[in-house]
Amino acid sequence: MSTDPAYRAANTVAPIVEAHFARTLEEARKMGEDGLAPQPSAQAIAAIVNATFWASFRPEEGRFPKISLAYLPPEQAGQPMLFEHPLPLNAGVLTKLAPAVERPEIHLGVWNYGDELKVWGTTRTIPSFCFVLEDVEPALLVIKHRRLDGYGKYANVAVLKGEVVKVIDEKGTSLPDCPALLKALLAFTSDATDSLQQSVNVLVQLSASMRAHGHGGTVLVVPSESDRWRESIAQPILYSVTPAFSALSELIRQEVTEEDRRQWASALRRAVDTIGGMTAVDGATVINDRYEVLAFGAKIRRNEGSPPVDKWVITEPVVGNLPIVVQPTEHGGTRHLSAAQFVYDQRDALALVASQDGKFTVFAWSPCEQMVHAHRVESLLM
């Protein structure tokens, strides 16, 4: 049995996460999906979280571990690497294994052996809705699962930072009842399985990519049928793109067979990262709602005759969140202020803002509140 001390937040979050996976897996089965991941019990969830939490504080060769654990039997892991003797699940074992599995998309497999959870080996392949726990940094853990379509960033379920537990509000109940705003912002919370999922998912992948480079950046998403956005950009635009860069747009519209899916997903990832890299250049990257790149390094300016934005409302997609209205000086710096001003002047646009410290905000105009709405979504992008 594990000798790690008890981490209170593990027991707090375990039944909530158990209920999430039970509901999600049941919904997928009703849709006729098969080959799904096993249902994790609250006891298993708490044990995995507890061991990983204490391992996160233990540096190995001067480096803190970055581990990803997946709860599944070896039989569901494609071509796993199996240990001859499964290892006990505790902080000491995880710390020792961490250097071997810190690269992206490698998971330590965890499963039940009698009454005990053990680490059976490693895998790059996991089924849909598989419980995954990622150690991001000391005391920061993210519970997530593989999306049903298998592409891109996993869907986050909960974020644990020390004793603070944030459960993702996947249905957007923390948002105001405002259809136009919900349509824009639910793209970052919903794990929908309808025909819009692919497009929705790409916007999340782009956000994760621009956050990952650590330079900070801004993406402005504007309507494809209008050039009015240029009124809010200083002219001339140094890095204007003509014709529009359409590699990502073409991939999204492409019909993909199951045989070509892996190659298509790789090409899509490269296209997303290409655009994500542009956001590291000082200024904003402008794309339209078809994901065509129109410009980058663009300087936002206030429309002539438009008043400066003086406040906005902030929400975060976590259960129990309450909206708060803030002044510009209370949230972010000049990058956030210019993005908010752009959305205030261009009310049919979105602005995605990554800070150098990892914070990420989606700005949209709320017609119901008659105010710019800032949605803090970094908890979805870890």
N, C-alpha and C positions, 0 to 999 in steps of 0.2 A: 504494500500500500504506500501511497505517496506520503512523505513526511513534510511536504511544503505547508506553511501556515495557511490559514483560511483567508481568502480575499473576499471581503463582504460583498463587493459589487458583483462578483461571479454568481452568488446565490440570488441576488436581486434580479439580475437580467435573465437568468436561465429559464424560468417559467414563461417569461414574455417571448423569448426567442423560440422556445419549444412550440408555443401556440402559433407563432408566425409560420414556422416550417410545416406544422400540421395543416394549417389552412392553405398554404401555397401548394403543397404537394397534392392535397385533395382536389383543389381547383384544376391542377394540371391533369390529374387522372380523369376527371370528368370531361376534359377536352380530348381524351383519347390518347394522351401522351404515355409512353412507356419507357423503360430503361432509366427511371428516375432514381435519385439518390435515396438512401435510407433516411427515415425520420429520426433525428437526434433526440434523445430524452433530455429532460432538464438536468438529470444527474450527470450525464455525459458532458453536456454543455458546460456545466459548472466546473467539472474536473479539468476539462481542456483549458478553459479560461484561467482557472486558478494556477495551473502549472506554467502556462505561457506568461502570465503576469509576473510571476517571480523570476522566470528566466530572463525577462526583458531588462532586469536590473544588473545582470551578470555579464560583464565584458569578458570576451575570450580573445586573448592576444591583443588586448587594448581596444577591441571593437565591440560595441553592444550588438546583440543578435538582432537579425531581421528574419523572422521565421514565418512560414505559412503552413498551417496544419489543416488537413481535410479529414472529415469523419466519413469513412467508407471502408468496406472490406476490400482486400486485394483483388477479388474477382471482378469488381466494377472499375478497375483502374487501368484498363487497357494492357499496356506492357510495363508493369511496375518493376522497380528494383526492390527485391525482398531481402530482408535480413534473415539469416539462418535461424536466429533466435530473436523474436520480437522483444523490444526493450520497454522497460517500465516508463510510463508517462509521468515525468517529474521535471523540475526545473534544471537539475543537474544534467540529465540526458539531453534535454533540448538545447542547453547552452553548448554542450560539446558538439552536437550535430550542426549547429547553426552555420558555421563557415562553409559547410558543404552544400547548403540548400538556400543560400541567401539570394541567388539570382532569381529574376522574375519567372513566374509560372512553374516553379518547382514546389511541390507540397510534401510535407511529411504526412504519411498516411497513419491514421489512428483508428483502431477498431476494438471491439470487445473480445476479450479472451477469458471466458468464464465470467467472473465477477469483476475483472480488472481491465481497464483500458491500457492498451500498449501501442507503441509505435512500431509498425510492421515494415516500414521502408519508405521509398519515395515514389512519386508519380507526377507526370505532367498532364495526365488525363483524368478528369473527374466527370461524373454525370451531371445533368441539369439539376439545379436546386440543391447542390451538395453544400453542406455546412462547411464553411472555411473561416478560420480565425487567423488574422494577420497581426503580427507584432510590428508596429510601425517605428516605435521608439520607446525608450523606457516609460512604462506606465501608460502607454497609448496603444490600445488594441482595437481592431475593427472586425466585427462579425459580418460576414457577407455570404453570398452564394453565387454560383454560376448561373447566368441567365439562360432562359429556355432556348434562345436561338444560338447560344454558345459563343457569340461574337463579343469581343471588346471587354470593357471593364466590368467586373462583377458588380452586382447590385448590393449595396450596403444595407444591413439590417439594424445594426446598433454600433455605437462608438463609445468606448470606455476610456476615460482619462482620469486615472487615479480612482477616486470614489464617485466621480461624476459619470452618470450613465445617460446617454442620449439615444433614444429609440427613434428610428427614422419614421416620419409620418408619410407613409407611402401613398396614402389616399388624398393628401393635401388638405386634411381637415383643419390644419392650422392657418390656412390661407383664407382671406375674405371671400365671401360668396359673390364672386365677380367673374362671370364666364370668360370674358376676354383675357383677364389676367390669369385665370386658371389654365386656360389653353396654352399660354406662354410658359408658365412656370411648372406645370405638372410634368413637362418633358424631363425635368431634373429629378422628379421623385417617383413617378409611376414606373412600375415594371410591367407595363402593358404587354399583352401578347397579341394585339390586333395588328392590322396591316400598317399602322403608323409606327410600330415599334422600331423598325430598322432606322427610319429617319430620326426618331426621337433619340435612339441610342447614339447615333453619330454626333449629335450635339453634345451629349455627355462625354463621348470620347475626345472631342475637340477640347472641351473644357479641361479634362484630365491631362491632356497633352500639353496645353499651354501652362497649366499649373506646375507640371513636372519640371520644366526647364529652369524654374526658380528665378527668372529675371523680372517677373511681373509682366503684365500686358493687358491689352484691351481688344476685344472683338466686337464690332458693331454689326448686327444682323439687320439688314434693311430690305424693304419690299423689292422684288425683282421688276415690278411693273412701273417703278417710279425712280426718278433721279433727284427727287427733292432733298434727299439726304446731303447732297453736295452743298446746300445752303448752310449746313452746320459744320463744314470742313474748310479750313484755310486753303486758299488757292495760291499758286498751283500746288497740286499734290505731287510730292517728290517721287513717290513710288506708285504711280497710277499704273494699273495693269490693263493692257489692251492687246488682243481681246481678253475678256475675262478668263481667268484660269479655271477650267471646268473639270479637272481630273476627278475630284471628289464627287461632283455632281453627276458625272457620267457613270461612275461606279455605283452610286446609289440607285440610279434608274435602271441599271443593268439587270436582266433576268439571269439568275444564277442557278445552275443545276447542282444537285448534291455532290456530283463528282468534282465540280470546279469550285466548291465552296471554300476550301482551305486556301487555294490560290487567290480567290477573290478577297477573302478576309485579309490576307497579307497585303494585297495591293491597297485595300481600303485603309489599313493601318498606316501604310507609308504615306498615303495622300493626306490623312489626318495629321500626321506628324510634320509633314511639309508645311501645312498651314499653321500648325501650332508653333513651328520654329519662326515663322514670320512675325509672330506676336512679340518676340524678344526684341525686335527693333523698336526704338523709341517712337511713340505714336500709336495710333489705332490701326488694326487690320479690319478692313471692310469686306464683308461677304453678303450676298443676297440670300433670300430664303430658299434658293435652289442650291446653296452651298458653292456658288461660284465666287472666286476671289476678285474683287474690284480694285483694291488698293491696299497698301500697308504703309506704315510709318506716317499715317495721316494725322494732322493736328486738328483737334476739335475746337470749334469756336462757337460762341453764343450767336444765335440768329439776330440779325439787325432788328431792333425794336422789342426783342423778347426780354422779359425780366430775368434776373438771375434766380436759379433755383435756391430756395431758402430752407427747405426741409424735405424729408422723405420718411416713409414708414419702413421699418425693418422687420422681417420675419426670418425664421430658421425652420427648415423642414423636419422638426422633431416634435414628438408627442408632448403636449403641454405647453408649447410655445405660445407666447402672447405678443401681438404686434406692438411695437413702440415707435413713436415719432421722434426723430432726432434732427438736430441742426447739422449742417455740413461739417462743422469743426468737430463733431462728436463721432464721426464714422469715416475713417479713411483719410486720404490726402487729396492732392490735386487730380490724380488719376480717377478716383471715385467721383469727385466733384464734376469733372469734365464729362464723364459717362452719364451721370445723372442729368446734367444740363442737356446733353444730346437727346436723351429719352424725353425730357421735358419739351424740347423743341420738335422732336420727330416722334410722335406718339404711336406710330405704327412700327417702331423699331425696338430691338432688344440691345442691351449692352452687357457683355460678359467681362468682368474685371478680375484678374488674378493679381494678388499682392505678392511681394517677394517673400513674405513670411508664411505663405501657404493659404492665406484666407482667400475666399472666392465668392464674388457677389454677382448676382444677375439682376440688372435693373430693367424694369418694365413700367409702362404707364398704366395706372389703375384708373379706369374711367369711373368706377364706383366711388373711389375715395377722392378722385380728382387730385391725385398726388403721384409722384414717382414712388414706386415700390421697390425696395432693395431686398432681395432674397439671398440670404447667406447659405451657400450650398457646399462649403468645403467638407462637411461631414459626409457628403455623398461621393466625394472624389478621392478619398484617401485609399 
